[in-house]
Each structure stands twice: as structure tokens, then as C-alpha cells.
């Protein structure tokens, strides 16, 4: 397998508008499908923008009507902007495509990156992306003067933190001792080639996330390398580290098709369900997506 190519598309004053980057993704995706280019990772920074995957509910969007770009990736709504490193791996995978394995590889590279900066991160079962684990529930401070036994989020699936004060804001999850996501992942696979990818919070203003329900998750928040480490961390520092770990993970990946099995007595193939693909979706040529 040829080595992965990295393209630094634009940062800082040259940050790339989301739609421009999306068009470039589609161009590279078509070229990769035709074997005109090798596997490619586009790395960049966006100006502030909200993007919504196809599972995003209306109640998770900004309450003030702030524009949101609806995209064809998996997952729900998130924010991109200054201080966040965004990566779009465009990689050809063997069919039937193992979407979950691709997501796990991206998570692994980002977990290694955070570790190199001295921050321990992990995965959370049932939730994609890279996480900083919170304190045990019994050690967390009370919310809004209420004991955790009366946390309204535990009894109300539609609880909206945006209407209940800063103590519930996603950007304050660290102060509450809760789990917080430092890197979101949302992908799409079409014609066996991946699109979209990850967003690693390096040193953004995380208050941008307080205007939405990030990734549709109401009982956790967001983190950044700078906030968790208590010091300034720049994209210039993080960029080569992410590239190195992505190259190591992707170049040495043992790419295999997703396991296919036939149900007893059935004459047609169906995919084997996995934790990130519980319905075994995507075996009939439809684009596959994984959550942010």
C-alpha cells in the first residue's frame, strides 16, 4: 500500500471556508476512486461554522437561528473554527467497508497525539470520538445547588442546557468534573472511499459549543488541549504530531473487509452488525456514515 499523502490546505489568516473545503474533498474523493491520487489527508482550520450531520434534530440547532450547513456525513451537529485542527482523510478501503475500524484508527491517532502532549484520553463506549473522562459521579460538584440525585438531565431526555444557565454549558464540563469530548469524528464512505473526518480541539473558544447540543449529547461537554493542560498549545505545535501519528496508524493499518455472514436459512448476504453499525447498514451500495 502506498504511503498516505498529507495536504495542509490553510490555517490562521488562510483558514478555509467550509464549502470550499467540501468541494475539495469531493474532487480528491473522485480522484482517489479513480486511483489518480494516493490516500490523502487534508488538514486545515475553518472560520467559525456550524455543520450538521443527517441525524441532527431541530432541537439541537442554535436557538437564535444562526446558519448551519447541512452535510452528508454521519453524526449530528458540531462547530468548527479557529483553534481547532480539522482533518479529512480520503482513503480507499476494501469492500465491504468496515466503517467502525476506520473510525477506531482515527481515534487511535488522536489518542496518541494527546498522550504526547501529556493528556490522557480514551474512548467512551457507545460514543465515537476521543474523550477526557470525568470524575466518578460521587465526586462531582452539585449542579445549580442541586445534588446529583436531582440532576434534571437524568429524568428529562429533552433537557436543554442552553436554557438553564452556564452551570450546564458544554464548555464548563471540566469544572463539573464530567466527561468531555476533545475530538469529534464524523465520516462518510461512498464508493469505498472515505470523506469527512475529525476535529481536534487544540485551543478554540469552546463557548461556541454552548449555542448547540454538540453531537446531540446533553450529559457531557467539550474539552481542548489548552484548557486541559492549563497552558497555551498552538496548532503549529500539534499539526506535525497529528500528521506523524496518522501516518503511522494509516500506513501500517491491516485493512480488511468487514466480516459478512449469512443468516441461517437465508440465501442473500447481510452484514455482521458491529457496535458502530448495529443494523449492518451499507451493504447494498449505499453510502455509509459514522457518528460524530
Secondary structure, DSSP 8 states (H G I E B T S, - for coil): ----EEEEEE-GGG---HHHHHHHHHHHHHHHHTTSS--EEEEE---SEEEE-TT--GGGS-TT----EE-SSSS-EEEE-TTEEEEEEE-B--SS--HHHHHHHHHHHHHHHHHHTT---EEETTEEEEEE----GGGS--BTTB-GGG-GGGT-TT--GGGS-GGG-GGGHHHHT--EEEEEEEEEEETTEEEEEEEEESS--GGGGGGS-GGG-SS-EE--HHHHHTS---HHHHHHHHHHHHHHHHHT-------EE--TT-SS-EE--BTTBTT---TTS--EEE--
